[in-house]
Amino acid sequence: MNPPRIGVVIPVYNSAQYLPDLFSSLRRQTLPAAEVLVVDDGSDQPHETGDICAAHGFNCMLRPHERQGAARNFGEAHLSPAVNYLYFADSDSVVAPDAFELMHHQLQAHPEAGYCYADFMEGHVIKHWFDFNGERLIQSNYIDTGSLLRREVFKPFDVHVKALEDWELFLRLYLVHGITGVWLDHITHLSKARPGRVSHAGHIPESMEYVRRKLWGFRKNHGVSR
């Protein structure tokens, strides 16, 4: 069995000021990441992102602004082939010290699962989930981007989704590829309540309709029974 080599991709868009807290949490991991790559997605002040990354010893790449899904895809494509697990961290998140170790252990215990998702905090609200259920996933989004994925099952994010790109990915993995996840009953990260998240939320109704039309259409047209 190959040893775990976790690659962390961090998309940043006008949120570089939150990176030091995230970097500190990554350095405290009991199972350290093998690679960490920050992708500045066309911020107004991209040099700020680069300066903060350089000051903390992390790599940063710049690209024109598009959407978070495209930035995540770009980052994943620039990780080394040796990386066999993926973790997509939001720039304003803080990862619990044992997050990577516990999620990796859960995947070792469940070889049938393509990824491990967990509970997390959003502001002061605890998001407490449950065992994987495909029908519940079709109805609502309960799997966060901050999950640990086996790289071999990863499919690029849909760059046309303005929000809920995590839901689109995990639904597609389930409906199209039959890939399920395993839940870890543990809080693995904190997402801070910042203004950008509020504006991002304005795209949710449109994105929800897009995702449901796309994936439910596949389910109907291709006779997918899941």
ROSE-4610 file (N, C-alpha, C; in Angstrom, 1 decimal, always signed):
// ROSE-4610
residu = [M/M/M/N/N/N/P/P/P/P/P/P/R/R/R/I/I/I/G/G/G/V/V/V/V/V/V/I/I/I/P/P/P/V/V/V/Y/Y/Y/N/N/N/S/S/S/A/A/A/Q/Q/Q/Y/Y/Y/L/L/L/P/P/P/D/D/D/L/L/L/F/F/F/S/S/S/S/S/S/L/L/L/R/R/R/R/R/R/Q/Q/Q/T/T/T/L/L/L/P/P/P/A/A/A/A/A/A/E/E/E/V/V/V/L/L/L/V/V/V/V/V/V/D/D/D/D/D/D/G/G/G/S/S/S/D/D/D/Q/Q/Q/P/P/P/H/H/H/E/E/E/T/T/T/G/G/G/D/D/D/I/I/I/C/C/C/A/A/A/A/A/A/H/H/H/G/G/G/F/F/F/N/N/N/C/C/C/M/M/M/L/L/L/R/R/R/P/P/P/H/H/H/E/E/E/R/R/R/Q/Q/Q/G/G/G/A/A/A/A/A/A/R/R/R/N/N/N/F/F/F/G/G/G/E/E/E/A/A/A/H/H/H/L/L/L/S/S/S/P/P/P/A/A/A/V/V/V/N/N/N/Y/Y/Y/L/L/L/Y/Y/Y/F/F/F/A/A/A/D/D/D/S/S/S/D/D/D/S/S/S/V/V/V/V/V/V/A/A/A/P/P/P/D/D/D/A/A/A/F/F/F/E/E/E/L/L/L/M/M/M/H/H/H/H/H/H/Q/Q/Q/L/L/L/Q/Q/Q/A/A/A/H/H/H/P/P/P/E/E/E/A/A/A/G/G/G/Y/Y/Y/C/C/C/Y/Y/Y/A/A/A/D/D/D/F/F/F/M/M/M/E/E/E/G/G/G/H/H/H/V/V/V/I/I/I/K/K/K/H/H/H/W/W/W/F/F/F/D/D/D/F/F/F/N/N/N/G/G/G/E/E/E/R/R/R/L/L/L/I/I/I/Q/Q/Q/S/S/S/N/N/N/Y/Y/Y/I/I/I/D/D/D/T/T/T/G/G/G/S/S/S/L/L/L/L/L/L/R/R/R/R/R/R/E/E/E/V/V/V/F/F/F/K/K/K/P/P/P/F/F/F/D/D/D/V/V/V/H/H/H/V/V/V/K/K/K/A/A/A/L/L/L/E/E/E/D/D/D/W/W/W/E/E/E/L/L/L/F/F/F/L/L/L/R/R/R/L/L/L/Y/Y/Y/L/L/L/V/V/V/H/H/H/G/G/G/I/I/I/T/T/T/G/G/G/V/V/V/W/W/W/L/L/L/D/D/D/H/H/H/I/I/I/T/T/T/H/H/H/L/L/L/S/S/S/K/K/K/A/A/A/R/R/R/P/P/P/G/G/G/R/R/R/V/V/V/S/S/S/H/H/H/A/A/A/G/G/G/H/H/H/I/I/I/P/P/P/E/E/E/S/S/S/M/M/M/E/E/E/Y/Y/Y/V/V/V/R/R/R/R/R/R/K/K/K/L/L/L/W/W/W/G/G/G/F/F/F/R/R/R/K/K/K/N/N/N/H/H/H/G/G/G/V/V/V/S/S/S/R/R/R]
num = [1/1/1/2/2/2/3/3/3/4/4/4/5/5/5/6/6/6/7/7/7/8/8/8/9/9/9/10/10/10/11/11/11/12/12/12/13/13/13/14/14/14/15/15/15/16/16/16/17/17/17/18/18/18/19/19/19/20/20/20/21/21/21/22/22/22/23/23/23/24/24/24/25/25/25/26/26/26/27/27/27/28/28/28/29/29/29/30/30/30/31/31/31/32/32/32/33/33/33/34/34/34/35/35/35/36/36/36/37/37/37/38/38/38/39/39/39/40/40/40/41/41/41/42/42/42/43/43/43/44/44/44/45/45/45/46/46/46/47/47/47/48/48/48/49/49/49/50/50/50/51/51/51/52/52/52/53/53/53/54/54/54/55/55/55/56/56/56/57/57/57/58/58/58/59/59/59/60/60/60/61/61/61/62/62/62/63/63/63/64/64/64/65/65/65/66/66/66/67/67/67/68/68/68/69/69/69/70/70/70/71/71/71/72/72/72/73/73/73/74/74/74/75/75/75/76/76/76/77/77/77/78/78/78/79/79/79/80/80/80/81/81/81/82/82/82/83/83/83/84/84/84/85/85/85/86/86/86/87/87/87/88/88/88/89/89/89/90/90/90/91/91/91/92/92/92/93/93/93/94/94/94/95/95/95/96/96/96/97/97/97/98/98/98/99/99/99/100/100/100/101/101/101/102/102/102/103/103/103/104/104/104/105/105/105/106/106/106/107/107/107/108/108/108/109/109/109/110/110/110/111/111/111/112/112/112/113/113/113/114/114/114/115/115/115/116/116/116/117/117/117/118/118/118/119/119/119/120/120/120/121/121/121/122/122/122/123/123/123/124/124/124/125/125/125/126/126/126/127/127/127/128/128/128/129/129/129/130/130/130/131/131/131/132/132/132/133/133/133/134/134/134/135/135/135/136/136/136/137/137/137/138/138/138/139/139/139/140/140/140/141/141/141/142/142/142/143/143/143/144/144/144/145/145/145/146/146/146/147/147/147/148/148/148/149/149/149/150/150/150/151/151/151/152/152/152/153/153/153/154/154/154/155/155/155/156/156/156/157/157/157/158/158/158/159/159/159/160/160/160/161/161/161/162/162/162/163/163/163/164/164/164/165/165/165/166/166/166/167/167/167/168/168/168/169/169/169/170/170/170/171/171/171/172/172/172/173/173/173/174/174/174/175/175/175/176/176/176/177/177/177/178/178/178/179/179/179/180/180/180/181/181/181/182/182/182/183/183/183/184/184/184/185/185/185/186/186/186/187/187/187/188/188/188/189/189/189/190/190/190/191/191/191/192/192/192/193/193/193/194/194/194/195/195/195/196/196/196/197/197/197/198/198/198/199/199/199/200/200/200/201/201/201/202/202/202/203/203/203/204/204/204/205/205/205/206/206/206/207/207/207/208/208/208/209/209/209/210/210/210/211/211/211/212/212/212/213/213/213/214/214/214/215/215/215/216/216/216/217/217/217/218/218/218/219/219/219/220/220/220/221/221/221/222/222/222/223/223/223/224/224/224/225/225/225/226/226/226]
x = [+0.8/+0.0/+0.9/+0.6/+1.4/+1.1/+2.1/+1.9/+1.1/+0.3/-0.5/+0.3/+0.1/+0.7/-0.5/-0.8/-2.0/-1.6/-2.3/-2.1/-3.2/-2.9/-3.9/-4.0/-5.1/-5.3/-6.2/-5.7/-6.4/-6.7/-7.9/-8.2/-8.4/-7.9/-8.0/-8.6/-9.6/-10.1/-10.4/-9.5/-9.7/-9.9/-9.2/-9.3/-8.0/-6.9/-5.6/-5.3/-6.1/-5.9/-6.2/-6.9/-7.3/-6.3/-5.3/-4.4/-3.5/-3.0/-2.1/-2.7/-4.0/-4.6/-4.7/-5.1/-5.1/-3.8/-2.8/-1.4/-1.0/-1.3/-0.9/-1.6/-2.8/-3.5/-3.0/-2.5/-1.9/-0.6/+0.2/+1.4/+1.3/+0.1/-0.2/-0.7/-0.9/-1.5/-0.7/-1.3/-0.6/-0.3/-1.0/-0.6/-0.3/+0.9/+1.1/+0.8/+0.4/+0.3/+1.6/+1.7/+2.9/+3.1/+2.0/+2.1/+1.0/+1.2/+0.2/+0.4/-0.7/-0.6/-1.8/-1.4/-2.4/-2.6/-3.8/-4.1/-4.9/-4.2/-4.9/-5.7/-7.0/-7.9/-8.3/-7.2/-7.4/-7.9/-7.3/-7.6/-7.3/-7.9/-7.6/-6.2/-5.6/-4.3/-3.5/-3.2/-2.6/-1.3/-0.5/+0.8/+0.7/-0.5/-0.7/-0.8/-1.5/-1.5/-0.1/+0.6/+2.0/+2.9/+2.8/+3.7/+3.4/+2.1/+1.7/+2.2/+2.0/+2.5/+4.0/+4.7/+6.1/+6.6/+5.9/+6.3/+6.1/+5.2/+4.9/+5.5/+6.2/+6.8/+5.9/+4.9/+3.9/+4.0/+3.7/+3.7/+2.4/+2.5/+1.4/+1.5/+0.4/+0.3/-0.9/-0.7/-1.7/-2.4/-3.7/-4.4/-5.5/-6.0/-7.1/-8.3/-9.1/-10.3/-11.3/-11.8/-12.9/-13.9/-13.8/-14.6/-13.8/-14.3/-13.5/-13.3/-14.3/-14.1/-12.9/-12.8/-11.7/-10.3/-10.3/-9.1/-8.7/-9.7/-9.4/-8.8/-9.4/-9.0/-7.5/-7.2/-5.9/-4.9/-5.3/-4.4/-4.1/-5.2/-5.0/-4.1/-4.2/-3.4/-2.0/-1.7/-0.3/+0.3/-0.4/+0.2/+1.0/+2.0/+2.9/+2.1/+2.5/+1.9/+2.0/+2.9/+3.0/+1.9/+1.1/+0.0/-1.1/-1.6/-2.6/-3.9/-3.9/-5.1/-5.2/-6.5/-6.7/-7.6/-7.2/-8.0/-8.1/-9.4/-9.6/-10.0/-9.1/-9.4/-9.9/-10.9/-11.3/-10.3/-10.0/-9.0/-9.3/-10.6/-11.0/-11.3/-10.8/-11.0/-9.8/-10.1/-9.0/-9.3/-8.2/-8.4/-7.9/-8.7/-8.4/-7.1/-6.3/-5.0/-5.0/-6.1/-6.1/-7.0/-7.4/-8.3/-7.8/-6.6/-6.1/-5.9/-5.4/-5.1/-6.4/-7.4/-8.6/-9.4/-9.4/-10.1/-9.3/-8.0/-7.3/-7.5/-7.5/-7.8/-9.2/-10.2/-11.5/-11.5/-10.8/-10.7/-10.0/-9.0/-8.3/-9.3/-10.2/-11.2/-12.3/-12.5/-13.6/-13.0/-12.4/-11.8/-12.8/-14.0/-15.1/-15.4/-15.0/-15.4/-14.4/-14.8/-13.9/-13.4/-14.1/-13.7/-14.3/-13.7/-14.3/-14.7/-16.0/-16.5/-16.8/-16.9/-17.0/-17.8/-18.1/-18.7/-17.8/-18.4/-17.5/-18.4/-17.7/-18.4/-18.4/-19.5/-19.6/-20.0/-19.0/-19.2/-19.4/-20.5/-20.8/-21.7/-22.0/-23.0/-22.3/-22.6/-22.0/-22.9/-22.2/-22.9/-22.6/-23.6/-23.4/-24.2/-23.5/-24.1/-24.4/-24.3/-24.8/-24.1/-24.4/-23.8/-24.3/-23.4/-23.7/-25.1/-25.9/-27.2/-27.4/-27.4/-27.5/-28.7/-29.9/-31.1/-31.2/-30.6/-30.5/-29.6/-28.5/-27.6/-28.3/-29.1/-29.9/-30.8/-31.3/-32.2/-31.5/-30.4/-29.7/-28.2/-27.5/-26.0/-25.5/-24.9/-24.4/-22.9/-22.3/-20.9/-20.1/-19.2/-18.4/-17.2/-16.7/-15.5/-14.3/-14.3/-13.3/-13.3/-13.3/-13.3/-12.0/-11.6/-10.4/-10.8/-10.3/-10.6/-9.4/-9.7/-8.7/-8.5/-7.3/-7.1/-7.6/-7.5/-7.9/-9.4/-10.2/-11.7/-12.0/-11.1/-11.4/-11.8/-12.8/-13.2/-13.2/-12.8/-12.7/-14.0/-13.9/-15.1/-15.8/-17.1/-17.8/-17.6/-16.9/-16.5/-17.7/-18.8/-20.0/-20.9/-20.6/-21.4/-20.9/-21.8/-21.4/-21.3/-22.0/-22.0/-22.4/-22.2/-22.6/-21.7/-20.5/-19.7/-19.3/-19.3/-19.0/-20.2/-21.4/-22.6/-22.6/-22.3/-22.3/-21.3/-20.1/-19.1/-19.5/-19.9/-20.2/-21.5/-22.4/-23.6/-23.1/-22.3/-21.8/-21.0/-20.2/-19.4/-20.4/-21.5/-22.4/-23.3/-23.9/-24.9/-24.2/-23.1/-22.4/-21.4/-20.7/-19.6/-19.8/-20.9/-21.2/-20.2/-19.6/-18.6/-19.3/-19.2/-19.8/-18.7/-19.2/-18.2/-18.5/-17.6/-17.8/-17.7/-18.7/-18.8/-17.8/-17.2/-16.4/-17.2/-17.6/-18.3/-17.3/-16.9/-15.8/-15.8/-15.6/-15.5/-14.0/-13.9/-12.5/-12.1/-13.0/-12.6/-13.6/-13.2/-14.0/-14.0/-15.2/-15.2/-15.7/-15.0/-15.3/-16.5/-17.3/-18.4/-17.8/-17.6/-17.0/-17.9/-17.8/-18.7/-18.8/-17.6/-17.6/-18.6/-18.7/-19.7/-21.1/-21.4/-22.8/-23.1/-22.2/-22.4/-22.4/-21.6/-21.5/-22.9/-23.6/-24.8/-25.9/-25.7/-26.7/-26.8/-25.8/-25.9/-26.5/-26.9/-27.3/-28.6/-29.6/-30.8/-30.6/-29.8/-29.5/-28.6/-27.7/-26.8/-27.5/-28.4/-29.2/-30.0/-30.6/-31.4/-30.5/-29.4/-28.4/-28.0/-27.6/-27.1/-28.2/-29.4/-30.5/-30.9/-30.9/-31.3/-30.2/-29.0/-27.9/-27.8/-27.8/-27.6/-28.9/-30.0/-31.3/-31.5/-31.1/-31.3/-30.4/-29.2/-28.3/-29.0/-29.5/-30.1/-31.3/-32.1/-33.2/-32.8/-31.9/-31.5/-30.7/-29.9/-29.0/-29.4/-30.6/-31.1/-30.4/-29.8/-29.1/-30.1/-29.9/-30.9/-30.6/-29.4/-29.0/-29.8]
y = [-1.2/+0.0/+1.2/+2.2/+3.4/+4.3/+4.9/+5.8/+7.0/+7.6/+8.7/+10.0/+10.5/+11.8/+12.7/+13.6/+14.5/+15.8/+16.2/+17.4/+18.4/+19.6/+20.5/+21.7/+22.0/+23.1/+24.1/+25.4/+26.5/+27.6/+27.7/+28.8/+30.1/+31.2/+32.5/+33.6/+34.3/+35.4/+36.5/+37.5/+38.7/+38.2/+37.2/+36.7/+36.2/+36.8/+36.4/+36.7/+37.6/+38.0/+36.8/+35.9/+34.7/+33.6/+33.7/+32.5/+32.2/+33.2/+32.8/+31.8/+32.0/+31.1/+29.7/+29.6/+28.3/+27.7/+28.4/+27.9/+27.3/+28.1/+27.6/+26.2/+26.1/+24.9/+23.7/+24.0/+22.9/+22.5/+23.4/+23.0/+22.2/+22.2/+21.5/+20.1/+19.7/+18.4/+17.2/+16.3/+15.1/+14.2/+14.3/+13.7/+14.8/+15.3/+16.5/+16.3/+17.3/+17.3/+17.2/+16.5/+16.4/+17.7/+18.2/+19.4/+20.3/+21.6/+22.7/+23.7/+23.9/+24.9/+25.9/+27.1/+28.2/+28.7/+28.9/+29.4/+30.7/+31.8/+33.1/+33.2/+33.3/+33.3/+34.7/+35.5/+36.8/+37.9/+37.8/+38.8/+40.2/+41.2/+42.6/+42.9/+42.3/+42.5/+41.2/+40.6/+39.2/+39.2/+40.4/+40.4/+40.1/+40.5/+40.3/+38.8/+38.1/+36.6/+36.0/+36.4/+35.9/+36.2/+37.5/+37.9/+37.1/+36.9/+36.1/+34.6/+34.1/+32.7/+32.6/+33.5/+33.5/+33.6/+34.5/+34.7/+33.5/+32.6/+31.4/+30.1/+30.3/+29.1/+28.3/+28.8/+28.0/+28.5/+27.6/+27.9/+28.6/+29.5/+30.2/+30.4/+30.1/+30.3/+31.3/+32.1/+33.1/+32.7/+33.0/+32.8/+33.8/+34.1/+35.0/+34.6/+35.5/+35.2/+34.4/+33.4/+32.6/+32.2/+31.0/+30.5/+29.6/+29.3/+28.5/+27.1/+26.6/+25.2/+25.2/+26.2/+26.3/+26.4/+27.2/+27.4/+26.1/+25.3/+24.0/+23.1/+23.0/+22.1/+22.5/+23.8/+24.2/+23.8/+23.9/+23.5/+22.0/+21.2/+19.8/+19.3/+20.0/+19.6/+19.9/+20.8/+21.2/+20.6/+19.7/+18.8/+17.7/+17.2/+16.2/+14.9/+14.0/+12.7/+11.8/+12.1/+11.3/+11.5/+12.6/+12.9/+11.9/+11.2/+10.2/+10.5/+11.6/+12.1/+13.6/+14.1/+15.5/+16.1/+17.3/+18.1/+19.5/+20.0/+21.4/+22.2/+23.1/+24.0/+25.4/+25.9/+27.3/+28.2/+29.3/+30.2/+30.7/+30.8/+31.3/+30.2/+29.0/+27.9/+27.6/+26.9/+26.4/+24.9/+24.1/+22.7/+22.1/+21.3/+20.7/+19.9/+19.8/+19.2/+17.7/+17.0/+15.6/+15.3/+16.3/+16.1/+15.1/+15.4/+14.5/+13.1/+12.9/+11.6/+10.8/+11.4/+10.7/+10.4/+11.3/+11.0/+10.0/+10.0/+8.9/+7.6/+7.5/+6.3/+5.8/+6.7/+6.2/+5.6/+6.2/+5.7/+4.3/+4.1/+2.8/+1.8/+2.2/+1.2/+0.9/+1.8/+1.7/+1.8/+0.7/+0.8/+1.0/+0.7/+0.9/+2.4/+3.2/+4.7/+5.4/+6.4/+7.2/+8.4/+8.8/+10.0/+9.9/+10.7/+10.9/+12.3/+12.4/+13.8/+13.8/+14.9/+15.0/+16.2/+16.3/+17.4/+18.6/+19.8/+21.0/+22.2/+23.3/+24.4/+25.6/+26.2/+27.4/+28.6/+29.4/+30.4/+29.8/+30.0/+29.3/+28.1/+27.8/+26.7/+25.4/+24.3/+23.0/+22.3/+21.8/+21.0/+19.6/+18.9/+17.5/+16.6/+15.7/+14.9/+13.5/+12.6/+11.2/+10.4/+9.0/+8.1/+8.5/+8.1/+8.4/+7.9/+8.7/+8.3/+9.0/+8.3/+8.9/+9.6/+9.1/+9.8/+11.2/+11.2/+12.5/+13.4/+12.9/+13.8/+14.4/+13.7/+14.2/+15.4/+15.3/+16.3/+17.5/+17.4/+18.5/+18.3/+19.3/+19.3/+19.1/+18.0/+17.8/+17.4/+17.4/+17.0/+18.2/+18.6/+19.8/+19.6/+20.7/+20.5/+20.1/+20.4/+20.0/+18.6/+17.7/+16.3/+15.7/+14.6/+13.9/+12.9/+13.2/+12.3/+11.5/+10.2/+9.5/+10.1/+10.4/+11.2/+10.4/+9.1/+8.2/+8.4/+8.8/+9.0/+10.4/+11.3/+12.7/+13.0/+13.8/+14.3/+15.8/+16.5/+18.0/+18.6/+19.7/+20.5/+21.0/+21.1/+21.8/+23.3/+23.9/+25.3/+26.2/+25.6/+26.5/+26.7/+26.0/+26.2/+27.4/+28.3/+29.6/+29.4/+28.4/+28.0/+26.6/+26.0/+24.6/+23.6/+24.0/+23.2/+21.9/+21.9/+20.7/+19.7/+20.2/+19.4/+18.7/+19.5/+19.0/+17.9/+18.1/+17.1/+15.8/+15.8/+14.6/+13.9/+14.7/+14.1/+13.4/+14.0/+13.4/+12.1/+12.2/+11.0/+9.8/+10.1/+9.1/+8.6/+9.5/+9.2/+8.6/+9.2/+8.9/+7.7/+7.8/+6.8/+5.8/+6.0/+5.0/+5.1/+6.3/+6.5/+7.1/+6.5/+7.0/+7.4/+8.0/+8.5/+7.8/+8.1/+7.6/+8.8/+8.8/+9.9/+9.7/+10.8/+10.8/+11.7/+11.1/+11.8/+12.6/+13.7/+14.5/+15.8/+16.9/+18.2/+18.4/+18.6/+18.6/+20.0/+20.9/+22.3/+23.3/+24.5/+25.7/+26.6/+27.0/+28.0/+29.3/+30.4/+31.6/+32.3/+33.0/+33.8/+35.1/+35.2/+36.4/+37.0/+38.2/+38.9/+38.2/+37.6/+36.9/+35.8/+35.1/+34.0/+34.4/+35.6/+36.1/+36.4/+37.1/+37.4/+36.1/+35.2/+33.9/+33.2/+33.4/+32.7/+33.2/+34.3/+34.8/+34.0/+33.2/+32.3/+30.9/+30.7/+29.3/+28.9/+29.7/+29.2/+28.8/+29.7/+29.4/+28.1/+28.0/+26.8/+25.5/+25.6/+24.5/+24.0/+24.9/+24.5/+23.9/+24.4/+23.9/+22.5/+22.3/+21.0/+19.9/+20.3/+19.3/+19.0/+20.0/+19.7/+18.8/+19.1/+18.4/+16.9/+16.7/+15.4/+14.5/+15.1/+14.4/+14.0/+14.8/+14.5/+13.3/+13.3/+12.1/+10.8/+11.0/+9.8/+9.2/+10.1/+9.7/+9.2/+9.9/+9.6/+8.4/+8.1/+6.9/+5.8/+5.8/+4.7/+4.4/+5.4/+5.2/+4.9/+3.8/+3.4/+4.0/+4.5/+5.0/+6.3]
z = [+0.0/+0.0/+0.0/-0.9/-1.0/+0.2/+0.8/+1.9/+1.5/+2.4/+2.0/+1.7/+0.5/+0.1/-0.2/+0.7/+0.6/-0.1/-1.1/-1.8/-1.5/-1.0/-0.6/-1.6/-2.1/-3.1/-2.4/-2.5/-1.8/-2.8/-3.3/-4.2/-3.4/-3.9/-3.2/-4.2/-3.7/-4.5/-3.5/-3.4/-2.5/-1.1/-0.7/+0.7/+1.3/+0.8/+1.2/+2.7/+3.3/+4.7/+5.6/+5.2/+6.0/+6.0/+5.0/+4.8/+6.0/+6.7/+7.8/+8.8/+9.1/+10.1/+9.5/+8.2/+7.5/+7.4/+7.1/+7.0/+8.4/+9.4/+10.8/+11.1/+10.7/+11.0/+10.1/+8.9/+8.1/+8.7/+9.2/+9.8/+11.1/+11.7/+12.9/+12.7/+11.5/+11.1/+11.7/+12.3/+12.8/+11.6/+10.5/+9.2/+8.2/+8.1/+7.3/+5.8/+5.2/+3.7/+3.0/+1.9/+1.2/+0.3/-0.2/-1.0/-0.7/-0.7/-0.6/-1.7/-2.4/-3.5/-3.4/-3.3/-3.3/-4.8/-5.2/-6.5/-6.4/-6.7/-6.7/-8.0/-7.8/-9.0/-9.4/-9.7/-10.3/-9.2/-8.0/-7.0/-7.5/-6.9/-7.2/-6.8/-5.8/-5.3/-5.3/-6.4/-6.4/-5.7/-5.7/-5.0/-3.5/-3.0/-1.5/-1.2/-2.1/-1.9/-2.0/-3.1/-3.2/-2.1/-1.6/-0.4/+0.8/+1.1/+2.3/+2.2/+1.0/+0.8/+0.9/+0.3/+0.4/+1.9/+2.6/+4.0/+4.9/+4.5/+5.2/+4.6/+3.5/+2.9/+2.1/+1.5/+0.7/-0.8/-1.7/-3.1/-3.6/-4.5/-5.0/-6.5/-7.2/-8.6/-8.9/-10.0/-10.3/-11.6/-11.7/-12.9/-13.1/-14.3/-14.4/-13.7/-13.3/-12.5/-13.3/-12.8/-13.4/-12.3/-11.8/-10.7/-9.8/-8.6/-7.7/-8.3/-9.0/-9.6/-10.5/-11.4/-12.3/-11.6/-10.5/-9.7/-9.1/-8.6/-7.9/-9.0/-10.2/-11.2/-11.6/-11.7/-12.1/-11.0/-9.7/-8.7/-8.7/-8.8/-8.9/-10.0/-11.1/-12.3/-12.1/-11.2/-10.9/-9.7/-9.1/-8.0/-8.7/-8.0/-8.6/-8.7/-9.6/-9.8/-8.5/-7.6/-6.4/-5.4/-5.5/-4.6/-4.9/-3.8/-4.0/-3.3/-2.5/-1.8/-2.0/-2.2/-2.4/-1.3/-1.0/+0.0/-0.5/-0.8/-1.3/-0.1/+0.3/+1.5/+1.0/+1.7/+1.4/+2.1/+1.6/+2.1/+3.5/+3.9/+5.2/+6.2/+5.9/+6.8/+7.7/+8.8/+9.7/+9.9/+9.7/+9.7/+11.0/+11.6/+12.9/+12.8/+13.9/+13.8/+13.4/+13.7/+13.4/+12.2/+11.5/+10.4/+9.3/+8.8/+7.7/+8.2/+9.4/+10.0/+10.1/+10.7/+11.0/+9.7/+8.7/+7.5/+6.7/+6.7/+6.0/+6.7/+8.0/+8.7/+8.4/+8.2/+7.8/+6.4/+5.5/+4.2/+4.2/+5.0/+5.1/+5.6/+6.5/+7.1/+6.1/+5.1/+4.1/+2.7/+2.2/+0.9/-0.2/+0.0/-1.0/-1.2/-0.3/-0.4/-1.2/-1.9/-2.7/-2.0/-1.0/-0.2/+1.2/+2.1/+3.4/+3.6/+4.1/+4.4/+5.9/+6.5/+8.0/+8.4/+9.7/+10.3/+10.2/+10.3/+10.3/+10.9/+11.2/+11.8/+10.7/+10.6/+9.7/+10.6/+10.8/+11.9/+13.2/+13.9/+15.2/+15.1/+13.8/+13.6/+13.3/+14.0/+13.8/+12.7/+11.6/+10.6/+10.9/+11.5/+11.9/+10.9/+10.3/+9.2/+9.5/+8.6/+8.8/+7.7/+7.8/+6.9/+5.5/+4.5/+3.1/+2.7/+2.0/+1.5/+0.2/-0.9/-2.2/-2.5/-2.0/-2.3/-1.5/-0.3/+0.5/-0.2/-0.8/-1.5/-2.8/-3.4/-4.5/-4.1/-2.9/-2.4/-1.9/-1.2/-0.6/-0.5/-0.4/-0.3/+1.1/+1.4/+2.8/+2.8/+1.7/+1.6/+1.2/+2.1/+1.9/+1.0/+0.4/-0.4/+0.5/+1.7/+2.7/+3.0/+2.0/+2.2/+1.7/+2.2/+1.7/+0.6/-0.6/-1.8/-2.2/-2.6/-3.3/-4.6/-5.0/-6.3/-7.5/-7.4/-8.5/-8.8/-7.9/-8.2/-8.6/-8.4/-8.6/-10.1/-10.3/-11.6/-11.6/-12.6/-12.5/-12.1/-11.4/-11.1/-12.3/-12.4/-13.5/-13.4/-14.3/-14.3/-14.6/-15.0/-15.3/-14.1/-13.0/-11.8/-11.0/-10.7/-10.0/-8.5/-8.0/-6.5/-6.5/-5.3/-5.1/-5.9/-6.3/-7.1/-6.4/-5.1/-4.3/-4.5/-4.4/-4.6/-6.0/-7.0/-8.3/-8.5/-7.9/-8.0/-7.3/-6.1/-5.4/-5.9/-6.4/-7.1/-8.4/-9.1/-10.4/-10.1/-9.1/-8.7/-8.4/-7.7/-7.3/-8.5/-9.2/-10.2/-11.4/-11.8/-13.1/-12.9/-11.8/-11.6/-10.5/-9.7/-8.7/-7.5/-7.3/-6.2/-5.0/-3.9/-2.6/-1.7/-0.6/+0.4/+1.8/+2.7/+4.1/+5.0/+6.0/+6.9/+8.1/+8.6/+9.8/+10.8/+11.9/+13.0/+13.8/+13.2/+13.9/+13.2/+13.9/+13.3/+12.8/+11.5/+10.9/+10.4/+10.3/+10.0/+10.4/+10.4/+10.7/+9.5/+9.0/+7.9/+8.6/+8.3/+8.9/+8.1/+8.8/+8.1/+7.6/+6.3/+5.7/+4.7/+4.3/+3.3/+2.0/+1.5/+0.2/+0.2/+1.3/+1.4/+1.2/+1.7/+1.5/+0.1/-0.6/-2.1/-2.9/-2.5/-3.2/-3.1/-2.0/-1.8/-2.8/-3.4/-4.3/-5.6/-5.8/-7.0/-6.7/-5.5/-5.1/-5.8/-5.9/-6.6/-8.1/-8.8/-10.2/-10.3/-9.4/-9.5/-9.1/-8.2/-7.8/-8.9/-9.7/-10.8/-11.9/-12.1/-13.1/-12.8/-11.5/-11.1/-11.2/-10.7/-10.8/-12.2/-13.1/-14.5/-15.2/-14.9/-15.6/-15.1/-13.8/-13.3/-13.3/-13.0/-13.1/-14.6/-15.5/-16.9/-17.3/-16.8/-17.0/-16.4/-15.2/-14.6/-15.4/-16.0/-16.8/-18.2/-18.9/-20.2/-20.4/-19.3/-19.4/-18.5/-18.0/-17.2/-16.0/-15.3/-14.1/-13.0/-12.3/-11.3/-9.9/-9.7/-8.4/-8.1]
